[in-house]
Amino acid sequence: MFIIKLICKGIPKELGPKAATNITDEFRYRSWHADAICRWREDALQLEATSVDSEGRALAEEFSEAISACVVEPFDGAILVEQVVRISDL
């Protein structure tokens, strides 16, 4: 298992806090990624979750889907894998 942190910049500042709450709620239905929480940090959404996804790609794809569902206004942004840590390494 891995703890994965992703970030997405480019979300309009006025939409960020609400999007973070909605994305956290959305991940409650995606139980294959445990303990998922999305936060609005400065100018970016940050998602942290526990997953079997060793590179963060599957989580990034699902984060993208959740952002699309929760942020209705168009924006230019990208999702980046900020950190992947094997739980046994903690």
C-alpha positions in Angstrom: 0.0 0.0 0.0 1.1 3.6 -0.7 0.2 7.0 0.5 -0.2 9.2 -2.6 -0.4 13.0 -2.8 -1.6 14.7 -6.0 -2.0 18.3 -6.8 -4.1 20.1 -9.4 -3.3 23.8 -10.1 -5.4 26.1 -12.3 -8.7 25.8 -10.5 -10.3 29.2 -10.1 -9.7 30.4 -6.5 -13.4 31.0 -5.9 -14.3 27.4 -6.7 -11.4 25.7 -4.9 -12.7 25.3 -1.4 -16.1 23.9 -2.5 -14.5 21.6 -5.1 -12.2 20.2 -2.4 -15.2 19.3 -0.2 -17.2 17.8 -3.1 -14.2 15.8 -4.3 -13.7 14.4 -0.8 -17.4 13.4 -0.8 -17.0 11.8 -4.2 -14.1 9.6 -3.1 -16.3 8.1 -0.4 -17.8 6.1 -3.3 -14.4 5.0 -4.6 -13.5 2.7 -1.7 -10.6 1.1 -3.5 -8.7 4.3 -2.6 -8.8 4.5 1.2 -8.7 7.6 3.5 -9.0 10.0 0.6 -9.2 13.7 1.5 -9.0 16.7 -0.8 -7.9 20.1 0.4 -7.7 23.5 -1.1 -4.0 24.6 -0.5 -3.1 28.1 -1.5 -3.8 27.9 -5.2 -4.2 24.2 -5.8 -6.4 21.2 -5.0 -4.4 18.5 -3.1 -5.7 15.0 -2.9 -4.1 12.5 -0.4 -5.2 8.8 -0.3 -4.0 5.3 0.5 -3.9 3.0 -2.5 -2.3 0.0 -4.1 -1.3 2.3 -7.0 2.5 2.4 -6.8 2.9 5.3 -9.3 -0.3 7.3 -8.6 -1.6 7.0 -12.1 -4.9 5.3 -11.3 -5.6 7.8 -8.5 -4.7 10.7 -10.8 -7.2 9.4 -13.4 -9.9 9.2 -10.8 -9.0 12.6 -9.4 -9.4 14.0 -12.9 -12.8 12.4 -13.2 -13.9 13.8 -9.8 -12.6 17.3 -10.7 -14.6 17.2 -14.0 -17.7 16.2 -12.0 -17.2 18.9 -9.3 -15.8 21.9 -11.2 -18.3 22.9 -13.9 -16.4 26.0 -15.1 -13.7 25.4 -17.7 -10.1 25.9 -16.6 -6.5 25.1 -17.7 -4.8 22.9 -15.2 -2.8 19.7 -14.8 -2.6 17.0 -12.2 0.8 16.2 -10.8 2.0 13.4 -8.6 3.5 15.2 -5.7 4.5 12.2 -3.6 4.2 8.4 -3.4 5.4 6.7 -0.2 5.2 3.0 0.5 3.5 2.6 3.9 6.1 0.1 5.0 8.8 2.8 4.5 7.2 5.1 7.1 
